[in-house]
Amino acid sequence: MLRSAILFFTLLTIPLRANLGETVEQCVKRYGKPNSFSEAGAKSPFGTIAFTAASYTLIVFVINDKEVGARVSKVDKSAFTDAEMKNIMDADSNGSAWTSTPSTDPTCLQWTRDDKATVLYDKEKHMLIFTSEVMANALHSPIPTPVPTPKPTYTN
């Protein structure tokens, strides 16, 4: 019975993952119709696309039609279990394991990957935040003239 419950839980969380580098079209194909959409602008170098999958909310950050980061939280705003974090992070391991690293913020847990991607778990806000090197560089650079993020399309 326990094995069945673990397998069921794993199957629910595997589709929900931050796939850094995917296109907007691939994200929409994976998660379905977006809940909302915003474009890059003067205050932010990236656009966002929001999805709800299973009991999770996923905000995908996009630069030049590529996912460069994501924020994952539960719809009910509850804390993640260690198993939930591991399943979601393992789904986007990109062939490289996440390594726990010290965080400068005592309210966060942090992991990094060989390609300089980072995951933070905010223990107070109960969210996983995936950041690629591209997103980190964009956040620490002057905001260039934004390239419009393609409006997500979907088929029923």
Long-range contacts (C-beta under 8 A, 24 or more apart in sequence): 9-83, 9-87, 10-87, 12-54, 13-54, 13-56, 13-84, 13-87, 13-88, 13-91, 14-87, 14-91, 15-53, 15-54, 16-53, 16-54, 16-56, 16-58, 16-72, 16-88, 16-91, 17-88, 17-91, 17-92, 18-58, 18-60, 18-67, 18-69, 18-70, 18-72, 18-88, 18-92, 18-128, 18-130, 19-67, 19-92, 20-67, 20-68, 20-69, 20-70, 20-92, 20-94, 20-117, 20-130, 20-132, 21-66, 21-67, 21-132, 22-66, 22-67, 23-65, 23-66, 23-67, 24-49, 24-62, 24-65, 24-67, 24-149, 24-150, 24-152, 25-150, 25-152, 25-153, 27-51, 27-60, 27-67, 27-152, 28-152, 28-153, 28-154, 31-58, 32-154, 33-154, 34-152, 34-154, 37-149, 37-151, 37-152, 39-146, 39-148, 39-149, 40-146, 40-147, 40-148, 40-149, 41-146, 42-143, 42-146, 43-143, 44-143, 45-138, 45-139, 45-141, 45-143, 45-144, 45-146, 46-135, 46-138, 46-149, 47-149, 49-149, 49-152, 61-135, 62-149, 63-134, 63-135, 63-138, 63-147, 64-147, 65-149, 65-150, 66-134, 68-131, 68-132, 68-134, 68-135, 68-138, 69-129, 69-130, 69-131, 69-132, 69-135, 70-128, 70-129, 70-130, 71-127, 71-128, 71-129, 71-130, 72-127, 72-128, 72-129, 72-130, 73-125, 73-126, 73-127, 73-128, 74-126, 77-126, 78-126, 79-123, 79-126, 80-121, 80-126, 80-128, 85-121, 85-128, 88-128, 89-119, 89-128, 92-130
